[in-house]
């Protein structure tokens, strides 16, 4: 589900934290401020400081002080900064902290990070849990440096069950429906991946501003494949219906767009397929079997007893009369029923073999 599921520790970062802490203490003892000629960890970077002029090898000056190489260079690019008496220092050189090594606990469900080191407690929200451990550790440390937190993390540990919060996409990767003009976050979808370059869209839920919803809706009803999702063109299977619900607290509109062929009771004799979609939790497979039976009872010209549900489901899947859809978000499962197949012949064979019984 997630890109990583076990504790991750970066030994290189752990060692570098201690090296920089030691070098920082030595600089403080000598009345200096440790900086770096390039960006690394939490140190002030020379390139980010104003009005710095190069004077010679590892020597720089500024109106507020001078920079020189560090004796017994602790790392490449290390510089000592000596403030000029009474000078007004740039903000990054004013609030110098002693940074501490730390570890973080990542709540995968709530998408939060909690860091506690001694009396320091830090919490970040809305993190991207779809990243791998290395990328997530990098992003956490970048944010810690940005807020000058005084803690640098070398270890992260997932806590998948720490929060009861449920998300439509637990892995954090939210798809988008796009056309040439706009995009919308997808709250759920069901597609048939029948072609590598274009998928058949059965259902999509989207959340966006009204103009974006209307633009995407217009693209879908035109039926020219001008919408795409996750890099692949999507084309609705025939006539589509839309139901909208305002979400005023977010200033967006939620729209559910569904093929007519997926609506129970809306099947027409000319249709080549019908769909069964599941949106409620529980035993998805059992629900699909039951809903598939109801759709077959609706569309086929001969009676289908309820007792045949499981057996007919299994044999029709094997014969590819039923095709599974790829679903996500609020759509938990779905299938396509191919009505061009000889269903009556399949049932007759199963009756003759006494697999089905009247």
C-alpha positions as CSV (number, residue, x, y, z in Angstrom):
1,X,0.0,0.0,0.0
2,X,2.8,2.4,1.0
3,X,6.2,2.9,-0.6
4,X,7.8,1.8,2.7
5,X,6.5,0.0,5.8
6,X,9.5,-0.5,8.1
7,X,11.8,1.9,10.0
8,X,14.4,3.6,7.9
9,X,17.6,5.1,9.1
10,X,20.2,7.0,7.1
11,X,23.6,6.3,8.7
12,X,25.4,8.9,6.6
13,X,23.0,11.6,7.8
14,X,23.5,10.4,11.4
15,X,27.3,10.6,11.1
16,X,27.2,14.0,9.4
17,X,25.0,15.5,12.1
18,X,27.6,14.6,14.7
19,X,30.4,16.0,12.6
20,X,28.6,19.3,12.1
21,X,27.6,19.6,15.8
22,X,31.3,19.1,16.8
23,X,32.4,21.7,14.2
24,X,29.7,24.1,15.4
25,X,30.7,23.8,19.0
26,X,34.4,24.5,18.1
27,X,33.4,27.6,16.2
28,X,31.3,28.9,19.1
29,X,34.2,28.3,21.5
30,X,36.3,30.6,19.2
31,X,33.7,33.3,19.0
32,X,32.8,32.4,15.4
33,X,29.8,31.2,13.5
34,X,30.1,28.1,11.3
35,X,28.8,28.5,7.8
36,X,29.2,26.6,4.5
37,X,30.2,27.8,1.1
38,X,27.3,25.7,-0.3
39,X,24.0,24.4,1.0
40,X,24.2,21.5,3.4
41,X,22.1,20.4,6.3
42,X,21.1,23.4,8.6
43,X,24.2,25.5,8.2
44,X,23.9,29.1,6.8
45,X,25.0,29.0,3.2
46,X,27.4,31.6,1.8
47,X,25.3,31.9,-1.4
48,X,22.2,32.9,0.6
49,X,24.0,35.8,2.3
50,X,23.8,39.4,0.9
51,X,26.7,41.6,-0.3
52,X,29.4,38.9,0.0
53,X,32.6,39.6,-1.9
54,X,35.3,37.1,-2.8
55,X,38.8,38.2,-1.6
56,X,40.9,35.1,-2.3
57,X,41.0,31.4,-1.6
58,X,38.4,30.6,1.1
59,X,38.2,34.3,2.1
60,X,35.2,36.6,1.8
61,X,34.1,39.9,3.2
62,X,30.7,41.6,3.7
63,X,29.7,44.9,5.4
64,X,28.7,42.9,8.5
65,X,31.8,40.7,8.9
66,X,34.4,38.4,7.3
67,X,34.5,34.8,6.3
68,X,37.7,32.6,6.4
69,X,38.6,29.0,6.2
70,X,38.4,26.8,9.3
71,X,41.6,25.5,10.8
72,X,41.8,21.7,10.5
73,X,39.0,21.8,7.9
74,X,36.2,19.6,9.4
75,X,34.4,19.3,6.0
76,X,34.7,20.6,2.5
77,X,33.4,24.2,2.3
78,X,33.6,24.9,6.0
79,X,34.0,28.6,6.8
80,X,34.2,30.7,10.0
81,X,32.3,34.0,10.1
82,X,33.5,36.8,12.4
83,X,30.9,39.6,12.9
84,X,32.0,43.2,12.6
85,X,31.5,45.1,15.9
86,X,28.0,46.6,16.1
87,X,27.0,45.3,12.6
88,X,23.4,44.4,11.8
89,X,23.6,40.7,10.8
90,X,21.3,39.0,8.3
91,X,18.5,37.1,10.0
92,X,20.1,33.7,9.2
93,X,23.2,34.7,11.2
94,X,21.3,36.1,14.2
95,X,19.5,33.1,15.6
96,X,22.1,30.4,15.6
97,X,20.9,27.2,17.4
98,X,22.6,24.1,18.6
99,X,21.0,21.5,16.4
100,X,20.1,18.1,17.8
101,X,19.8,14.7,16.1
102,X,16.3,13.2,16.1
103,X,13.9,10.6,14.8
104,X,10.4,10.9,13.6
105,X,7.2,8.9,13.8
106,X,5.1,9.0,10.6
107,X,1.3,8.4,11.0
108,X,0.6,6.9,7.6
109,X,-3.2,7.2,8.0
110,X,-3.4,10.8,9.4
111,X,-0.4,11.8,7.1
112,X,1.4,13.5,10.0
113,X,5.0,13.5,11.3
114,X,5.7,13.8,15.0
115,X,9.3,14.6,16.2
116,X,10.2,14.7,19.9
117,X,13.8,15.4,21.1
118,X,14.2,16.3,24.8
119,X,11.7,19.2,25.4
120,X,11.3,19.9,21.7
121,X,8.1,18.5,20.0
122,X,7.3,19.2,16.4
123,X,4.3,18.0,14.3
124,X,3.9,18.4,10.5
125,X,0.7,17.7,8.7
126,X,-0.4,16.9,5.2
127,X,2.8,15.0,4.3
128,X,3.1,13.0,1.1
129,X,3.1,9.4,2.3
130,X,3.4,8.2,-1.3
131,X,7.1,9.0,-1.3
132,X,9.7,6.4,-0.5
133,X,11.5,6.6,2.8
134,X,14.6,8.4,1.5
135,X,12.5,11.1,-0.2
136,X,10.2,11.5,2.8
137,X,13.2,11.9,5.1
138,X,14.6,14.6,2.8
139,X,11.4,16.5,2.7
140,X,11.0,16.4,6.5
141,X,14.5,17.8,7.0
142,X,14.0,20.5,4.4
143,X,11.0,21.7,6.3
144,X,12.9,21.5,9.6
145,X,15.6,23.7,8.2
146,X,13.0,26.1,6.7
147,X,11.5,26.8,10.1
148,X,14.8,26.7,11.9
149,X,13.6,23.9,14.2
150,X,16.9,23.0,15.8
151,X,16.3,19.3,15.1
152,X,17.6,17.2,12.1
153,X,16.2,13.8,11.5
154,X,18.2,10.7,10.6
155,X,15.5,8.0,11.3
156,X,11.8,7.7,10.4
157,X,9.4,5.0,11.6
158,X,5.9,4.4,10.2
159,X,2.9,4.0,12.5
160,X,0.2,2.8,10.1
161,X,-2.4,2.1,12.8
162,X,-1.8,5.2,14.9
163,X,-4.9,7.1,13.6
164,X,-8.4,6.0,12.8
165,X,-8.5,8.5,9.9
166,X,-9.5,6.8,6.6
167,X,-8.5,8.2,3.2
168,X,-9.8,7.5,-0.2
169,X,-6.2,6.9,-1.4
170,X,-4.2,5.5,1.6
171,X,-1.0,5.6,-0.3
172,X,-1.4,9.4,-0.9
173,X,-1.4,9.4,-4.7
174,X,-4.5,11.3,-5.7
175,X,-5.2,11.0,-9.4
176,X,-6.5,13.9,-11.5
177,X,-8.9,14.1,-14.4
178,X,-7.6,16.6,-17.0
179,X,-8.4,18.1,-20.4
180,X,-6.6,20.7,-22.4
181,X,-7.9,23.5,-20.2
182,X,-8.3,22.3,-16.6
183,X,-8.0,19.6,-14.0
184,X,-9.9,18.1,-11.0
185,X,-8.9,15.9,-8.2
186,X,-10.5,12.4,-8.5
187,X,-12.4,11.1,-5.6
188,X,-13.1,7.7,-7.2
189,X,-13.0,5.9,-10.5
190,X,-13.8,2.7,-12.4
191,X,-12.2,2.1,-15.8
192,X,-11.8,-0.8,-18.2
193,X,-8.1,-1.0,-19.2
194,X,-9.0,-2.5,-22.6
195,X,-6.4,-0.6,-24.6
196,X,-2.9,0.6,-23.7
197,X,-3.4,4.1,-25.1
198,X,-7.1,4.7,-24.1
199,X,-9.2,3.3,-21.2
200,X,-12.9,3.0,-21.1
201,X,-14.3,5.2,-18.3
202,X,-17.3,3.9,-16.4
203,X,-17.4,6.1,-13.4
204,X,-15.4,9.1,-12.1
205,X,-15.9,11.3,-9.1
206,X,-14.3,14.7,-9.2
207,X,-13.9,17.7,-6.9
208,X,-13.1,21.2,-8.4
209,X,-14.5,24.6,-9.0
210,X,-17.7,24.8,-11.0
211,X,-16.1,26.0,-14.2
212,X,-13.6,23.1,-14.1
213,X,-16.3,20.5,-13.5
214,X,-18.4,21.9,-16.4
215,X,-15.3,21.9,-18.7
216,X,-14.5,18.2,-17.9
217,X,-18.2,17.2,-18.2
218,X,-18.4,18.8,-21.6
219,X,-15.2,17.0,-22.8
220,X,-16.6,13.6,-21.6
221,X,-20.1,14.0,-23.2
222,X,-18.4,14.9,-26.5
223,X,-16.9,11.5,-26.5
224,X,-13.7,12.3,-28.3
225,X,-11.2,11.1,-25.7
226,X,-10.0,14.6,-24.8
227,X,-9.9,13.8,-21.1
228,X,-7.0,11.8,-19.5
229,X,-6.3,10.3,-16.1
230,X,-2.8,9.2,-14.9
231,X,-1.3,9.9,-18.3
232,X,-3.8,7.8,-20.3
233,X,-6.8,9.0,-22.4
234,X,-10.2,8.0,-21.1
235,X,-13.4,7.7,-23.1
236,X,-16.8,7.2,-21.5
237,X,-18.8,4.2,-22.6
238,X,-21.7,5.8,-24.2
239,X,-24.2,8.1,-22.5
240,X,-23.1,9.6,-19.2
241,X,-25.0,11.1,-16.3
242,X,-23.8,13.6,-13.7
243,X,-24.9,14.4,-10.2
244,X,-23.3,17.3,-8.3
245,X,-23.1,18.3,-4.7
246,X,-21.7,21.7,-3.5
247,X,-19.0,21.6,-0.8
248,X,-19.2,25.2,0.4
249,X,-16.6,24.7,3.2
250,X,-14.0,24.0,0.5
251,X,-15.5,26.3,-2.2
252,X,-15.7,23.4,-4.7
253,X,-18.2,21.2,-6.4
254,X,-18.2,17.5,-6.1
255,X,-19.5,15.7,-9.2
256,X,-20.2,12.0,-9.8
257,X,-20.1,11.1,-13.5
258,X,-21.5,7.7,-14.4
259,X,-22.2,5.8,-17.6
260,X,-25.9,5.0,-18.0
261,X,-25.0,1.4,-18.6
262,X,-23.9,1.2,-15.0
263,X,-27.2,2.5,-13.6
264,X,-29.5,-0.3,-12.4
265,X,-32.9,-0.1,-14.2
266,X,-31.5,2.1,-17.1
267,X,-30.4,-0.7,-19.4
268,X,-31.6,-0.5,-23.0
269,X,-32.0,-3.3,-25.6
270,X,-29.3,-1.8,-27.8
271,X,-26.6,-1.9,-25.1
272,X,-23.6,-4.1,-25.7
273,X,-22.7,-4.1,-22.0
274,X,-23.8,-3.5,-18.5
275,X,-21.8,-2.6,-15.4
276,X,-21.9,-3.5,-11.7
277,X,-20.1,-1.1,-9.3
278,X,-19.7,-1.3,-5.5
279,X,-19.4,1.8,-3.3
280,X,-20.1,0.3,0.1
281,X,-17.5,-1.5,2.3
282,X,-17.8,-5.2,3.5
283,X,-17.3,-8.3,1.4
284,X,-16.7,-6.7,-2.0
285,X,-16.5,-10.0,-3.9
286,X,-19.8,-11.2,-2.4
287,X,-21.4,-7.9,-3.2
288,X,-20.2,-8.0,-6.8
289,X,-21.6,-11.5,-7.2
290,X,-25.0,-10.3,-6.0
291,X,-25.1,-7.1,-8.0
292,X,-23.9,-9.0,-11.1
293,X,-26.8,-11.4,-10.8
294,X,-29.3,-8.6,-10.5
295,X,-27.9,-6.9,-13.6
296,X,-28.1,-10.2,-15.5
297,X,-31.6,-10.7,-14.4
298,X,-32.4,-7.2,-15.7
299,X,-30.6,-7.6,-19.1
300,X,-31.0,-11.3,-20.2
301,X,-34.1,-12.6,-21.9
302,X,-34.3,-15.7,-19.8
303,X,-34.7,-16.2,-16.0
304,X,-31.7,-16.5,-13.7
305,X,-32.4,-17.9,-10.3
306,X,-30.7,-16.3,-7.3
307,X,-29.1,-19.6,-6.4
308,X,-26.9,-19.5,-9.5
309,X,-25.1,-16.3,-8.4
310,X,-21.8,-17.7,-7.2
311,X,-21.5,-20.5,-9.8
312,X,-22.5,-18.3,-12.8
313,X,-20.1,-15.6,-11.6
314,X,-17.1,-18.0,-11.5
315,X,-17.7,-19.6,-14.9
316,X,-18.5,-16.3,-16.6
317,X,-15.3,-14.8,-15.2
318,X,-13.3,-17.7,-16.5
319,X,-15.0,-17.4,-20.0
320,X,-14.3,-13.6,-19.9
321,X,-18.1,-12.9,-20.2
322,X,-17.4,-10.8,-17.1
323,X,-14.3,-8.5,-17.0
324,X,-13.0,-6.8,-13.9
325,X,-12.7,-3.1,-13.8
326,X,-9.8,-1.2,-12.3
327,X,-11.2,0.9,-9.4
328,X,-10.0,3.3,-6.8
329,X,-11.1,5.9,-4.2
330,X,-14.7,5.7,-3.3
331,X,-15.4,3.0,-5.9
332,X,-14.4,-0.3,-4.2
333,X,-15.0,-2.8,-7.1
334,X,-16.6,-3.2,-10.4
335,X,-17.1,-5.5,-13.4
336,X,-18.3,-5.2,-17.0
337,X,-20.9,-7.7,-18.3
338,X,-20.4,-8.4,-22.0
339,X,-23.9,-8.7,-23.4
340,X,-22.6,-9.7,-26.9
341,X,-21.5,-13.1,-25.5
342,X,-23.8,-16.1,-25.8
343,X,-25.0,-16.2,-22.2
344,X,-27.9,-18.6,-23.0
345,X,-25.4,-21.1,-24.5
346,X,-23.2,-20.8,-21.4
347,X,-26.2,-21.5,-19.1
348,X,-27.4,-24.4,-21.3
349,X,-23.9,-26.1,-21.1
350,X,-23.8,-25.6,-17.3
351,X,-27.3,-27.1,-17.0
352,X,-26.4,-30.1,-19.2
353,X,-23.2,-30.7,-17.1
354,X,-25.4,-30.4,-14.0
355,X,-23.2,-27.6,-12.7
356,X,-26.3,-25.5,-12.5
357,X,-29.6,-27.0,-11.2
358,X,-33.1,-25.8,-11.8
